[in-house]
Amino acid sequence: MEGHTDYVRCGATSSASNNFLATGSYDHSVCLWDIRTSKCVLRLQHGKPLEDVIFFPSGGLLASAGGTEVKIWDIVGGGRQLQMSGSHQKTVTSLAMAAPGNSIAPGEHDSLRLLTGSLDGHVRVFELDQLKVTHVAKYSAPIMSMGLSPSCHTLAVGASTGLLSIRQRSEPKSIKEEPTSSALDTIQPRSSKRLNPSNYRYFLRGHSEVTEADTVVARPKQQHNREHDKFLRQFQYREALSSALSTGDYTVVVGVMEELVARGGLVSAISNRDAPSLEPLLAFLCKHAVSPNQSRLLIPVAHKVLDMYATMFGLSSNIKNLVALLRDRVLVEVRIQQKLQHLQGIMQPLLQTSVLGVENALK
């Protein structure tokens, strides 16, 4: 049977007749075949590369999954589209049908349900009248395949990580009648079963026993995100820098600044500050701007702050004092560097002479 122009991705046989077969292809179409003539008797345009097709139990309806959309088609009515749902965020990879009388949801045994699995890690259960979602199951990885048992009590899901997840629906517990006094007399004491490795309790034996020689190892405490990390995740750069400055930790502030430089948000973080929020930044620059380890990062930051807030230095006495302190620190550092350069100029001829003397001695 030939008719598709791209890879055939999926297929399904009609539950009403063994002579009809539906195939879905990456050419965005669904073909209905009559195997007696090997011809395509009906072509449906889904509009996206097909991942799965499935017939309804009656055989008159067909569901197709492609892209993020699931569509319901009326085969008997000439291929008319009845419903369409796009509730998934990523490609729908698999479909399954829960037949009436065997619904996976307790209390809904008289309705047909359609199950869809997607690369967004969700399995959604739809009622088919309006294609509304009734139940959702979340998985930790993209879903590649899905299967439902004939009784609709067991759901198997295969994920892209190689994980096979099997879920079973628990039956509601029935209320049992309490035994009468005469029945209590006939109840025999229950014999304890011998534990073996196939029983989960086998691995819990001795779990509650504690002796003086036991050593309890405490679990490591969970590391929670700090406040500045939360602001960075929300792209609130000004608040992230203010939160880092409030910690008083030099490594935290420098780390946040380096992250802001990598994101291109450092200018946004230091701009539009009032006097109370500008003072901690100036105080930090006064203390660490001339530090050899981070001078390449902090000196450009100091230049940017001075350029932005040159008109605000006279509005607050604290800011004026901090700017003066920053100037004094820079002047002291400049004098130290000048003296070091002068000392280097004195030592260079001496070192060169000593090297020549060693070379002559070796000759």
Secondary structure, DSSP 8 states (H G I E B T S, - for coil): ----SS-EEEEEE-SS-TTEEEEEETTSEEEEEETTTTEEEEEEE-SS-EEEEEE-TTSSEEEEEETTEEEEEETTTTSEEEEEE---SS-EEEEEEE-TT--SSTT-TTS-EEEEEETTSEEEEEETTTTEEEEEEE-SS-EEEEEE-TTS-EEEEEETTS-EEEEE------------HHHHHH----------TTSGGGGGTTTT---TT-------------HHHHHHHTT-HHHHHHHHHHHT-HHHHHHHHHHHHHHT-HHHHHSS--HHHHHHHHHHHHHHTT-TTTHHHHHHHHHHHHHHTGGGTTT-HHHHHHHHHHHHHHHHHHHHHHHHHHHHHHHHHHHHHHHHHHHHHH-
